[in-house]
Amino acid sequence: MSDFRFAARMLAKAPGFTLLSIALLTLGIGSSAVLFSALNAVLLRPLPVEHPEQLVRAVQMRPKAGTSASFPYAYYRSLRKHSTTLSSVFGEAQSDAVLSAPGPAETVQVNFPTPDYFAALGVRAQYGRTLTADDANGSAGTPPAVLSYGFWRRRFGGDVRALGQTIVLHGHAFVIVGILPREFNGFSVDTAPDLRVPVRVFPLLSPHPSMPLDVVQMELAGRLKPGVTRDQAQFECLALWKAWAPEYFAYSPTVLKYQLGRGVLLEPLENGVSILRERYGAALKALFLLISILLAMVCANLAGLLLARGATRQQEIAVRLALGAGPIQILRQMLIEPMLLTAIGALGGLLLAFSVAPLFTRVLPPIRDLATRHLILSVDLRPDHRVLLFSVVLSLITGVFFGSAPAISASRVGLEGLLRRGRAGTRARGRMALVAGEVALCTLLLGGAGLLVRTFTKLSQVDPGFDTDHVATFTFDPALSGYTGQGARVLLKTLSERINALPGVAASGFASRGVMRVRGLGTTVALAGDRSDEAGVVNASLNSVSPEYFRALGISIISGRSFTDADELKSKPAKAIVNEAFVRRFLSGGDPLGKRFGAVLGGEVAAPDYEVVGVVGNAKYRSLREIIPPTFYSPFDPQFNGSSLVLYVRTYAKPDLIIRPVSRILARLDPAMSFREVETLREEVRASMAGERLTASLASAFGGLASVLTAVCIYGLLAYVVTQKRREIGIRIALGARPSQIGLWIGGESLASVAVGTAIGLGSLLGLAPLIAPLLYATPPRDSISMLAPAVLVVLLSVAVTAIPSLRATRVDPSVALRQD
């Protein structure tokens, strides 16, 4: 304790050094804790349910398209009845619905859990109760609903009096019986439905009320029985699937063969399902690597400061040795100071993490589900015990890392050497090693940042193939407001006519899927009469569009024609328009117009389902990153294309100006209906690059901070050298040394270390760059510009900061320097 009190007094006597050290440690440890909080929430944290390690999730493999987790309710009933390896089987379906009361009206996402869903997961409500098996029995009275925490806060202001209130969904009343915990999202880590109601009421809220419950698609999961492995449960689930499927898919031998080929796999569900993990997990890991490099630079800087500080305390150490202190006592005393600094810095870092981490969702890119709906993030980024443990361990490592070298250096010097100041070693090799290490880390970090910045620059220069400057997008769901069949056709026709009559509108068109929304529709096609040689492999994309869609997006028609109002999706063959990539892939021989093709499953012979009537230019579909896929377009029909659609309006002026007039037109047609999303197409393109923009911005900020740390390290150590060698400099000048010789002597050693550090950094960059290859676009991992630019920048920066102390050394007055002792 006396050593701690002494260390606190010594730090209080050097407030500048102490505050700078604490600030650097707070920044380094706090930034690392913030990023680790994101990594923990997205990649490491188990679901907040009972025994999450026992949970498994049923999926099917889709070639070139990842996995699908959608199964009929009938399979759930079969699995629940016959499984001997799973102690419970549960799941939930989902659909959108219009919540009309209490107002204002809005489209909400509703999930339909199976009767034993909450009991199997062991989840209790934050307020009220969850849904139970009794709620699934169809008892008399108003059906119950439980709200997610985020929706409760957003819609009801977090008022507990929401319990017992009645809400109206799709014209049907429901009573709120519970509010779910904040951290519970279901199977998902980062998003949650707005509310949950019993699965028995699915037909009431579905756009297709006549749909039997057995065909409702759901996400299924189960809990392994004690002693049962996942492989054993998977074998049983697959066997039950093969026994159940022939009866369910008896209507089509081709579909049955396809479904049996996909089978059933069981994935661990301990850490939940995460869109952020799938899309940005690699980026988070790369950023964590960069922040770790930055923290290492902070440690190197602090080690340099402590070495310099230790040299100024040589007389104090000499007195302590003379009074009988041993090397172990000196080592302990010199270690306590950095550990005390680290403890204070760690507390500041944790305060930073607890303040900033929950706000991290505001800078995360927007995400969409498989239906391209914009999702509200509900990931819990609050630091937990893992973040606390990480911060404690990181603090200990940091304190030992930057404090051990100066402490050992001080404890190894003998009393005679300390008392004879003229022979006191300056530990030049240690200082130069720090400079080399700092430069190497800075070069590595700047190189990684350069690769990410070049990726973002290349993406920004990509031509998407459509007009991004004059198009506004409107997403809405006519079917949720009761518009189906002919009613939907009349609504859309009237809406389109009134929009086209607005001043400044060039064209408007509809599509079943929007562009630049990460997701899209894929299928397998082959020419009519051919059997696909890639059975079951997705080889083309598709979209259903209205006749004016191509004009609305500014996509050129190369040959043939666009759709007309007479073209119908249900006609045989249906008319189709294909892009140039489709022509090159499937129709390269002769004139593509008039050629017929079909969608195939399981390698079947393609029927003449579609006839090509036009060819359009290539355009990006899912994102700017994608290689333009072979794409075909079919006539848009709201009766066959689901409930959600995207309206594109192209103007001659700024697209923002058309948003309010178009919204007013829809409100006049039906006051109860509104657009779910309204954006400009440029905003959607920018949103598609949000992940690259975030990583490039953060990496650039890390690189800038690393440059500052490097400059401070080199300048500080070299200025200290000039101060320590002031007498020797005076002697050299007195003996006739020229200023250029003095400057080269002082700066040459530092620049040699810079050269070594730059070489080490470039070598490390060459070795580690492939690790971030998945994040790059049109930029090789060992891109020469990204390699050489950081090296040149570091060298120029080092020369600049070296010149200042070197120039100061040339101006030392020998008469003053020789009299200082």
PABANU-447744 format. One line per 5 residues: number of its first residue (from 1); for each residue y, x, z of C-alpha. Coordinates in pm, 1 decimal, m for minus. Each point is the difference from the previous one (the first is absolute). Layout:
REM residues N
NUM	Y/X/Z  ...
REM end
This chain:
REM residues 821
1	0.0/0.0/0.0  234.8/290.3/64.5  m68.3/117.6/m355.0  87.4/m347.8/m129.6  321.8/m8.3/200.5
6	90.4/347.4/m124.0  m77.1/m99.4/m362.8  219.3/m310.1/34.5  287.7/211.9/134.6  m33.1/252.3/m282.4
11	m0.9/m276.2/m261.4  304.0/m160.0/162.3  182.8/332.1/m30.3  m54.2/m2.5/m379.3  98.1/m357.3/m98.7
16	41.4/80.7/m369.1  m349.4/148.2/m31.2  m150.9/m276.6/214.0  160.8/m290.4/m188.7  m85.9/148.7/m339.2
21	m362.3/52.9/103.3  m35.1/m352.0/140.1  159.9/m150.8/m311.5  m239.5/187.6/m228.6  m302.4/m96.8/208.3
26	109.5/m364.8/22.4  40.2/m14.2/m376.0  m329.3/176.8/m72.8  m219.9/m177.6/254.7  171.7/m336.3/m47.7
31	m32.8/5.3/m379.8  m365.9/98.0/29.3  m60.0/m281.5/251.6  169.1/m256.2/m227.9  m216.3/94.4/m297.9
36	m310.2/14.6/218.2  81.3/m352.3/121.4  m9.4/m116.2/m362.5  m322.9/191.2/m67.0  m151.4/m137.6/318.5
41	90.8/m359.9/m82.3  m117.0/15.8/m361.8  m296.2/239.4/13.4  m130.7/51.4/354.0  60.3/m293.9/231.9
46	m296.8/m240.7/39.1  49.2/m374.3/m29.7  123.8/m159.1/325.8  m321.8/m197.6/52.5  m309.4/33.0/217.0
51	m228.8/288.0/m101.1  151.4/60.3/m345.8  m260.2/273.5/m64.9  m260.7/m276.5/m41.7  186.9/m177.7/m280.0
56	m97.7/16.8/m368.4  156.7/m160.6/m306.4  m180.6/m132.6/m306.9  122.6/125.8/m339.0  m116.1/22.2/m359.3
61	52.1/293.1/m235.0  209.0/m57.0/m312.4  m21.8/284.8/m254.5  340.0/166.1/m52.1  159.6/m263.6/223.6
66	m105.5/95.7/351.8  m159.2/m256.4/227.3  19.4/m376.6/30.6  m30.0/m176.2/335.6  m20.4/m359.5/m122.1
71	m313.3/m208.6/64.2  m71.8/m374.3/m23.7  m4.6/m200.0/322.3  m357.2/m95.8/m88.8  m108.5/364.4/32.6
76	168.3/15.7/341.5  m208.7/m297.1/113.9  m319.7/158.5/m134.9  75.9/337.4/160.1  90.5/m158.2/333.5
81	m322.1/m202.1/0.9  m249.8/267.7/m107.7  138.7/339.3/111.0  m201.7/178.1/269.9  203.4/322.7/5.3
86	344.9/m152.1/62.2  77.2/m161.3/334.0  279.5/m199.3/m161.7  131.3/m66.1/m350.6  356.6/m118.2/m53.3
91	282.7/8.2/m248.8  305.1/m176.6/m135.3  137.2/m135.0/m325.5  366.5/m5.6/m95.4  241.2/m209.0/m201.1
96	370.5/m65.1/m29.9  156.9/m324.3/113.5  348.1/m148.2/24.2  122.8/m43.5/357.0  249.2/m284.5/m28.2
101	62.3/m85.0/365.7  164.2/111.7/208.9  240.0/102.7/m276.7  103.5/185.9/m198.2  m297.6/m13.9/m235.5
106	m174.8/323.8/m87.6  m326.4/125.5/m144.9  m228.5/140.6/270.0  m334.7/177.1/m6.5  m271.3/m196.0/180.2
111	m338.1/142.0/100.7  m306.2/m212.0/69.6  m230.8/171.9/252.5  m361.4/m102.3/47.4  m83.2/m183.8/326.0
116	m112.8/310.1/193.2  268.1/236.3/m134.1  204.9/55.5/315.4  m298.6/m14.6/236.8  m187.2/263.9/m204.6
121	300.7/232.8/2.3  73.5/m60.9/367.9  368.2/m73.6/m66.3  205.0/m211.4/238.8  334.6/m160.6/m70.5
126	326.0/148.5/125.9  110.6/m355.6/85.9  m210.3/m317.3/m13.0  m346.7/29.8/m150.5  m181.9/106.3/m313.9
131	m210.2/m217.0/m231.9  m346.7/m83.5/129.9  m325.5/m132.8/m140.2  101.3/m348.5/121.4  300.0/9.2/m234.9
136	m239.7/37.2/m294.4  m185.9/m322.1/76.0  259.4/m226.6/m151.6  91.1/m174.2/322.9  259.1/m276.5/m12.1
141	365.3/83.7/34.9  241.7/246.7/m151.8  m165.5/325.3/m112.8  101.8/306.8/203.4  177.5/312.6/m124.3
146	57.7/342.2/155.2  296.1/214.4/m103.7  13.9/373.8/m53.0  237.1/184.3/230.7  232.0/107.0/m281.9
151	26.5/m348.3/m151.4  61.7/m150.8/344.7  284.4/244.9/59.5  147.2/m50.2/m347.6  m32.1/m377.9/m28.1
156	29.0/m115.4/361.7  207.9/283.6/144.7  m274.3/96.2/245.8  41.0/m325.9/192.0  m315.5/m87.8/198.4
161	99.1/m367.2/m31.9  m139.4/19.6/m354.8  m337.2/m77.6/161.6  m73.0/m368.2/m45.7  245.6/m44.6/m285.4
166	m114.5/m161.7/m323.9  35.4/175.1/m334.2  m56.6/m149.4/m344.4  m200.5/193.1/m258.5  m45.1/m144.6/m347.7
171	90.0/m341.0/141.8  m254.2/16.5/284.5  87.3/31.5/370.4  m135.7/279.7/223.1  64.9/70.1/366.0
176	70.9/353.0/122.9  m250.1/87.7/273.5  37.7/379.2/29.1  191.9/318.5/m77.0  m210.9/305.5/m82.6
181	66.5/346.2/150.6  250.2/225.4/m173.7  m255.7/268.5/m81.5  m259.4/m235.6/m150.3  1.9/m45.7/m378.3
186	m363.7/m95.4/m54.3  m196.7/239.7/m218.6  324.0/155.8/m126.0  196.1/283.5/156.0  337.0/m54.5/m162.0
191	41.6/m367.8/m96.9  m77.7/m335.9/155.5  m3.3/m360.6/m124.2  273.5/m224.0/130.5  m242.7/m240.5/167.9
196	m366.0/m94.3/26.4  m162.4/m344.9/m12.1  m369.1/m104.8/8.5  m193.5/64.5/m320.7  m100.8/m367.9/m19.3
201	356.9/m93.8/m107.4  2.3/240.4/m295.7  m23.2/m286.4/m255.5  315.3/m156.3/150.1  212.2/308.4/m68.0
206	m165.2/137.0/m312.6  165.7/m42.2/m342.0  m344.5/m131.3/m101.5  m79.6/m269.3/262.5  m321.9/m102.1/m172.1
211	m150.5/347.9/44.2  m317.0/m13.3/216.1  13.3/212.0/313.8  m312.4/190.5/m102.9  180.0/164.5/m295.2
216	305.4/107.4/201.1  30.0/379.4/m18.8  25.6/183.2/330.9  5.5/344.8/150.4  m312.0/49.9/214.5
221	m79.0/228.8/291.8  m267.1/30.8/264.2  m83.9/170.9/327.5  m307.4/224.2/13.5  m260.9/m78.0/261.1
226	m68.2/277.0/257.3  m225.6/267.7/m147.3  49.0/m118.4/m362.0  146.2/248.3/m249.8  236.4/m90.9/m281.0
231	m262.6/99.8/m258.5  m251.9/m242.6/153.5  251.6/m283.7/m0.5  103.4/79.7/m357.5  m362.4/m10.3/m118.3
236	m41.4/m344.7/155.4  330.9/m133.5/m136.6  m91.2/116.0/m349.6  m342.2/m161.2/25.4  155.9/m327.9/115.2
241	252.5/22.6/m287.4  m277.9/42.1/m256.9  m190.1/m294.2/148.2  309.6/m224.3/18.8  179.3/84.3/m327.7
246	m251.5/m145.8/m253.5  60.0/m352.3/121.8  377.7/33.6/37.1  54.9/165.1/m341.0  m267.2/m199.4/m182.4
251	266.5/m140.7/m235.0  24.8/335.4/m183.7  m272.7/263.1/m39.0  265.4/250.5/m107.6  210.3/m54.7/311.2
256	m313.3/16.1/215.5  m100.1/334.0/m151.9  352.3/130.2/51.3  12.1/m111.3/364.6  m343.9/140.8/79.5
261	112.2/329.4/m151.5  301.7/13.4/228.5  m214.1/m66.6/306.4  135.8/20.5/355.8  118.3/305.6/191.2
266	104.3/23.7/364.1  303.8/210.4/85.3  104.3/104.6/351.9  280.5/m224.6/124.3  86.2/194.5/314.0
271	338.9/109.9/m136.7  65.2/m318.9/m195.9  112.4/m48.0/m358.7  334.2/146.5/m102.1  201.0/m20.6/m320.7
276	228.1/273.9/135.3  m302.4/222.5/63.2  m128.6/m53.5/m351.5  334.8/56.3/m167.0  192.3/241.7/220.8
281	m260.5/172.2/217.6  10.9/318.0/m209.5  381.9/0.7/6.7  5.8/m34.8/379.6  m245.3/289.4/33.3
286	214.1/215.8/m230.4  315.6/m81.8/196.8  m179.6/78.3/325.3  m101.2/337.6/m144.6  362.8/68.0/m95.9
291	130.4/m97.6/344.0  m263.6/227.1/157.3  130.8/289.4/m208.6  351.9/m88.3/114.5  m112.3/1.2/363.3
296	m157.5/342.4/m51.2  338.2/119.3/m130.7  168.7/m140.4/309.2  m245.8/197.0/213.5  69.7/317.7/m198.6
301	374.5/m49.2/48.1  m40.0/m51.2/372.2  m226.5/304.3/23.6  272.6/204.9/m165.2  260.0/m135.4/240.2
306	m222.3/83.3/296.8  m65.6/352.3/m129.7  372.6/55.9/m26.2  56.7/m157.3/340.1  m277.5/212.1/150.3
311	164.5/315.6/m129.8  325.9/m92.2/171.9  m189.7/m43.9/328.2  m157.3/345.2/0.5  203.1/117.5/298.1
316	m103.8/m308.5/196.6  m368.5/64.9/m83.4  45.8/365.6/100.8  135.0/m101.4/339.9  m288.4/m244.8/52.9
321	m253.6/271.4/m88.8  174.1/244.9/230.3  m24.6/m251.2/283.7  m376.3/m25.3/m45.3  m54.9/m278.7/m249.1
326	m315.1/45.5/m207.1  m49.2/m65.4/m372.9  m176.1/m330.6/77.0  300.0/m121.4/199.0  237.0/102.8/m279.4
331	m223.4/m173.7/m256.6  m10.8/m316.3/212.3  375.9/m4.4/47.0  66.4/54.0/m370.5  m246.6/m277.5/m91.3
336	141.5/m255.4/242.7  339.1/m7.8/m173.7  m135.4/m100.5/m346.0  m240.8/m247.0/158.5  289.1/m157.0/192.6
341	201.2/m20.4/m321.8  m299.3/m154.0/m175.0  m46.6/m261.2/273.3  363.1/m110.9/m31.2  m22.6/6.9/m381.2
346	m323.0/m200.6/10.7  164.5/m269.1/212.3  283.7/m16.6/m249.2  m252.1/m10.8/m285.3  m189.3/m289.0/161.4
351	324.2/m192.0/50.5  74.1/61.3/m368.4  m348.0/m118.8/m98.1  18.5/m317.8/209.8  343.5/m76.3/m147.0
356	m64.2/83.4/m365.1  m370.2/m72.2/m61.1  29.0/m382.4/24.1  281.0/17.1/m257.5  m215.4/196.1/m245.2
361	m117.2/m322.9/m168.0  353.9/m50.9/m130.7  m30.1/303.4/m227.7  m360.6/m60.7/m103.7  m39.4/m118.2/m359.5
366	m66.4/m371.1/m66.0  m363.4/m97.1/m35.1  m177.2/m281.5/m181.5  m343.7/m155.1/28.4  m255.2/m55.3/m277.0
371	195.4/m305.5/m117.8  316.9/218.8/m15.5  164.4/m198.9/279.4  259.3/194.9/191.4  m133.9/57.7/351.5
376	194.8/35.7/322.0  m111.0/311.0/187.2  m123.0/m63.8/352.0  m150.4/341.2/72.6  48.5/105.4/360.9
381	163.1/343.6/m8.5  78.8/17.4/369.4  m129.9/326.6/151.6  m315.1/m50.6/205.1  m217.3/224.2/220.3
386	m114.2/195.5/m307.9  360.4/85.4/m87.8  68.7/97.2/361.6  m306.3/225.0/10.8  92.5/150.2/m336.8
391	353.1/72.6/123.4  m125.7/164.0/319.8  m248.5/221.7/m184.9  257.6/81.2/m267.7  253.2/94.0/267.6
396	m245.4/233.6/173.7  m91.8/166.7/m329.8  368.4/27.6/m94.5  99.3/153.5/332.9  m282.3/254.0/m8.4
401	63.1/74.9/m368.9  366.1/94.4/26.0  m2.6/121.6/360.4  m303.5/227.8/15.3  118.6/277.5/m233.0
406	332.6/64.6/182.0  m174.8/m29.7/338.7  m274.7/245.8/m90.8  258.6/232.8/m153.7  201.2/3.8/322.7
411	m303.7/45.9/225.7  m133.8/300.2/m193.9  311.9/218.9/22.3  m6.1/261.4/275.4  269.2/54.9/263.0
416	107.1/336.3/m142.8  54.2/m144.2/m346.3  205.8/m284.6/132.9  223.0/218.4/217.2  70.5/237.1/m287.8
421	196.8/m230.5/m227.7  29.5/256.1/m271.3  m377.5/m12.6/m54.1  m48.5/m370.7/52.2  m201.6/m124.6/m294.9
426	151.6/m271.9/m211.6  m339.2/m127.9/m107.2  103.1/27.1/m363.9  m344.2/m80.4/m126.7  m12.8/m323.9/198.8
431	340.5/m106.0/m128.7  m87.4/77.1/m358.6  m329.6/m185.5/33.6  194.5/m304.3/119.0  233.2/25.7/m299.5
436	m294.2/30.6/m239.6  m177.6/m296.3/161.1  314.1/m214.0/m7.0  62.0/77.8/m366.5  m364.4/m68.1/m91.1
441	4.1/m340.3/170.8  334.6/m87.6/m157.0  m127.6/94.1/m347.6  m314.4/m208.2/52.7  192.2/m302.8/121.8
446	262.6/20.2/m274.4  m274.3/36.0/m260.2  m175.8/m315.3/121.4  331.7/m184.8/6.4  74.2/121.8/m352.4
451	m328.2/m141.6/m131.3  71.4/m339.2/157.0  359.7/m4.5/m126.5  m111.0/88.2/m353.7  m256.3/m281.0/15.5
456	270.1/m250.2/93.7  229.1/137.4/m272.4  m272.7/m28.3/m263.6  m77.2/m358.0/106.0  369.1/m91.7/m15.8
461	8.1/116.8/m361.5  m302.3/m204.4/m111.6  69.2/m269.7/m259.3  m183.8/m312.4/125.8  6.3/m162.5/m343.6
466	221.3/m294.7/102.0  364.8/m66.3/78.3  72.6/87.5/362.0  377.8/m47.2/m8.4  47.9/m364.2/m98.4
471	m296.5/m193.5/146.7  m22.4/m206.7/319.1  m336.0/m108.2/144.8  m79.2/m320.9/189.2  m335.7/m63.9/167.8
476	m103.8/m350.0/108.7  m301.4/m230.1/47.8  32.0/m340.8/m171.5  m356.4/m97.6/97.6  86.6/25.9/371.1
481	262.6/m268.7/m57.6  m248.9/m226.9/m173.3  66.3/97.5/m362.5  m325.9/24.3/m192.0  m111.5/m65.7/m355.9
486	252.1/m195.1/m205.9  248.4/m19.8/285.6  14.6/379.7/21.6  44.3/28.4/m378.1  292.9/m242.3/3.8
491	161.5/181.1/295.0  m23.5/341.5/m163.7  115.5/m127.0/m339.9  304.8/m170.1/153.7  77.7/304.0/215.0
496	m22.1/232.0/m299.4  223.2/m219.8/m219.6  272.3/m22.3/263.9  m11.1/373.8/69.1  24.1/84.5/m371.1
501	305.7/m223.6/m21.6  187.0/209.4/258.8  275.0/226.8/m136.7  m110.6/361.0/m39.4  m376.4/m68.2/1.6
506	m189.7/173.7/m281.6  m349.8/m133.8/77.2  m226.5/m115.9/281.6  m377.5/8.3/31.6  m285.3/m50.2/245.3
511	m299.1/214.9/96.1  m293.3/m45.2/233.5  46.4/356.8/128.3  315.3/203.3/40.3  38.7/357.4/m118.1
516	59.8/295.7/234.0  m174.7/m173.8/290.0  m278.1/255.9/50.5  m272.6/m257.0/m61.5  m110.7/m161.9/m323.9
521	m285.6/m183.4/m164.9  m280.0/196.3/m163.2  m306.4/m91.9/m202.8  m261.6/141.3/m235.0  34.6/m79.7/m371.1
526	m192.4/71.2/m318.3  32.4/m104.3/m362.7  m169.4/m329.0/m82.9  m370.7/57.3/m53.7  0.1/339.9/172.9
531	m162.6/77.9/329.5  218.8/195.8/235.4  m126.9/354.3/46.4  184.1/6.6/334.6  m173.4/m292.2/165.6
536	197.7/m129.4/291.9  273.1/267.4/m36.4  359.9/m121.5/m20.8  141.5/134.9/m327.5  302.3/m223.0/m65.3
541	282.7/m182.7/177.0  115.3/m353.1/m69.3  290.8/m229.5/70.3  75.0/m361.6/m88.8  351.3/m40.3/m138.3
546	224.7/m261.9/m158.6  128.2/27.3/m361.6  336.4/149.8/102.6  m146.6/253.9/243.6  31.3/297.6/m236.4
551	362.7/m80.3/m87.8  77.9/m45.8/368.4  m130.2/348.0/84.9  122.7/167.6/m316.9  m350.8/95.3/m117.4
556	m2.5/42.8/m375.9  m244.9/m188.2/m225.1  m136.5/257.9/m243.8  m202.0/m227.2/m223.3  m110.3/m360.2/m13.1
561	173.0/m258.6/216.6  59.6/m111.4/355.0  m155.4/m307.7/154.2  120.6/m349.5/m81.1  m9.7/m321.7/200.5
566	m300.9/m103.1/m210.3  m210.7/292.1/124.9  m220.7/m110.8/287.0  m222.6/203.9/228.0  m278.9/m257.8/m18.8
571	m25.1/9.3/m381.0  m291.4/187.2/m159.0  68.3/270.5/m87.2  313.0/39.8/211.0  286.0/190.0/m155.5
576	64.0/347.5/138.5  267.3/265.1/m33.3  m100.3/361.9/63.3  191.8/319.9/62.1  m24.0/323.6/m198.5
581	m234.6/157.7/256.5  m239.9/m293.3/m51.3  11.4/50.7/m376.9  m75.6/371.4/31.9  m288.9/m66.0/238.7
586	m171.5/m298.9/m160.3  157.7/m84.5/m337.7  72.1/336.0/m161.1  m171.8/m82.1/m331.1  208.3/m211.9/m239.6
591	252.1/m273.5/72.8  m31.8/m121.1/361.6  139.8/m345.2/m80.4  m274.2/m259.1/m16.2  m252.9/215.1/188.0
596	m195.4/m178.2/270.2  m123.7/123.6/335.2  m128.3/m134.4/327.8  m20.1/72.0/372.2  m346.9/110.3/108.6
601	m196.0/25.8/324.2  m297.6/221.3/65.0  m21.0/138.2/m352.9  m44.4/m335.2/m171.5  81.8/m51.6/m368.4
606	367.9/m89.2/m38.7  78.5/m346.7/m133.7  300.0/m59.2/m231.8  212.2/m128.9/289.0  330.5/144.3/m124.7
611	161.0/51.1/m339.8  277.1/261.2/m40.5  320.6/m152.5/m139.5  245.9/273.7/93.5  44.5/361.7/109.3
616	274.9/103.4/244.8  127.6/334.4/124.8  m151.6/174.1/298.4  146.4/m81.3/340.6  m88.3/106.1/351.0
621	m176.4/m267.8/200.4  m83.9/88.2/359.3  224.7/302.6/61.9  181.1/283.0/m173.6  m283.2/234.9/97.3
626	m272.4/m175.3/m193.1  m119.6/110.7/m341.3  81.4/m299.9/m219.3  m322.6/m202.6/m11.0  m130.5/m200.1/m295.2
631	160.9/m336.8/69.8  m33.7/m342.6/m153.6  210.9/m308.4/63.3  m124.1/m358.9/m4.8  205.3/m322.8/m20.4
636	144.4/m106.5/333.9  m122.3/m333.1/136.7  84.3/m96.8/361.3  m316.2/m208.6/15.1  m221.1/308.7/m40.3
641	215.6/283.7/131.0  15.2/m86.5/370.3  296.1/m96.8/211.4  217.8/312.6/7.1  199.9/103.0/m304.5
646	290.6/228.4/m86.9  304.7/m110.0/m196.4  188.4/269.7/m193.5  358.5/m63.1/m110.1  168.8/250.6/m228.7
651	378.0/3.9/m22.6  267.2/173.5/m202.5  186.8/98.5/317.4  m105.4/109.1/347.9  m315.0/m186.1/108.3
656	136.4/m54.2/351.9  249.6/m250.6/m140.3  m271.9/m235.4/m123.2  m193.0/m26.9/329.0  212.8/m269.1/163.8
661	28.6/m227.8/m309.9  m378.3/12.3/m54.2  m65.9/m78.1/367.3  235.8/m298.6/m21.2  m186.0/m135.3/m304.2
666	m333.3/4.1/187.6  163.0/m163.2/304.3  129.7/m283.5/m220.2  m343.3/m51.5/m155.3  m173.3/m11.4/340.3
671	199.6/55.3/322.1  m324.0/59.5/193.5  m98.7/297.7/m216.0  151.2/348.7/3.6  m71.0/342.9/m138.3
676	m220.2/214.8/222.8  141.5/329.3/m129.1  316.4/71.5/m196.4  74.4/351.6/m125.0  121.4/189.3/m300.8
681	m261.4/182.3/m203.5  176.1/327.9/72.9  m47.2/m64.7/371.8  m370.6/m61.7/m58.2  m29.1/325.2/m195.4
686	179.1/182.1/280.9  m228.7/m164.2/255.0  m303.5/122.2/m194.0  128.8/355.3/58.0  87.9/m54.5/366.0
691	m289.8/212.6/125.4  93.7/293.6/m221.7  366.2/m38.6/94.3  m82.1/1.3/371.3  m224.0/306.9/m15.0
696	244.6/187.8/m223.4  295.2/m84.7/229.1  m178.5/97.8/320.8  m144.3/315.1/m154.1  348.1/96.8/m126.1
701	145.0/m58.4/346.0  m275.0/216.1/151.9  68.0/267.6/m262.8  373.5/m1.4/73.7  m62.8/31.4/372.6
706	m249.6/279.7/m64.5  263.9/186.4/m202.0  247.2/m31.3/286.0  m258.5/122.1/252.4  m85.2/296.3/m221.3
711	364.7/93.0/m43.3  62.4/m26.9/374.8  m310.7/206.6/77.4  87.8/284.1/m239.1  367.3/3.9/96.3
716	m67.9/m18.2/372.6  m259.3/277.5/6.5  203.6/226.7/m227.0  320.1/m57.4/198.9  m196.9/89.7/312.7
721	m125.6/318.8/m167.5  357.4/99.9/m87.1  102.8/m54.5/362.0  m295.6/201.3/136.0  48.7/283.5/m250.0
726	375.8/16.0/28.4  m10.0/346.3/161.7  m243.4/133.4/m258.6  216.8/m142.9/m280.4  302.1/177.2/149.5
731	m188.5/331.2/6.7  m108.3/m36.7/m363.3  355.1/m78.9/m113.0  135.0/290.8/203.4  m248.7/230.6/m175.2
736	125.3/m112.9/m341.9  m211.7/m299.5/m98.2  169.4/m213.5/m265.7  49.6/m377.3/55.1  m246.0/m78.9/m280.9
741	m265.7/210.6/174.6  61.0/m178.0/330.9  m18.6/m344.3/m167.4  m319.0/91.1/m185.5  m155.7/140.7/317.5
746	75.6/m314.7/202.1  m75.7/m256.0/m269.0  m278.3/178.8/m185.4  m259.5/m50.0/273.0  82.4/m370.1/19.2
751	m11.4/m46.5/m377.8  m335.2/179.3/m12.5  m132.2/m254.9/250.0  149.6/m276.2/m213.1  m184.8/133.1/m303.8
756	m328.1/12.2/192.9  55.1/m350.5/138.1  85.3/m137.7/m344.5  m319.2/146.7/m144.5  m207.0/m144.9/284.3
761	169.0/m338.0/m42.4  m64.5/m6.8/m374.2  m363.0/96.6/54.0  m40.7/m275.5/258.8  168.5/m246.4/m233.3
766	m239.8/89.8/m280.9  m292.6/m62.6/230.9  123.5/m317.7/169.7  181.8/m174.1/m287.5  m317.8/m170.3/m132.0
771	m21.4/m187.5/332.6  297.2/m215.3/m102.5  m117.5/m40.7/m360.2  m79.5/m373.7/54.2  369.8/m58.0/75.7
776	125.6/166.8/m318.1  83.0/m150.2/m338.4  36.2/197.0/m324.0  36.8/312.4/215.7  m279.2/255.9/37.8
781	m67.4/106.8/362.0  79.8/360.2/m94.9  314.0/m89.2/m192.4  189.4/321.8/m74.6  346.6/m150.6/53.9
786	m97.8/m146.0/336.1  m149.6/336.5/96.0  280.2/230.9/m110.6  302.7/m212.8/90.7  m72.0/4.2/377.5
791	m68.7/374.5/m10.7  329.7/68.4/m178.5  186.3/m230.3/238.8  m147.8/167.2/308.0  76.0/348.4/m132.0
796	360.7/m90.9/m86.8  46.7/m165.6/337.9  m147.6/302.5/177.6  224.0/241.3/m191.1  304.7/m209.2/89.8
801	m73.0/m16.2/373.8  m108.8/366.0/8.4  327.3/109.6/m158.8  214.0/m126.0/289.9  m150.8/211.8/285.8
806	m47.7/293.7/m239.1  367.7/m10.2/m95.8  91.0/m19.0/368.7  m207.9/312.7/64.3  194.3/196.6/m261.3
811	322.5/m72.2/188.7  m112.8/141.4/335.5  256.5/242.0/143.2  m188.0/319.7/106.2  251.1/83.1/274.2
816	m48.7/m338.8/162.0  m378.5/m8.5/m50.3  m55.4/345.2/152.8  205.0/m84.0/310.1  m179.7/m330.2/74.2
821	m260.9/164.7/226.4
REM end
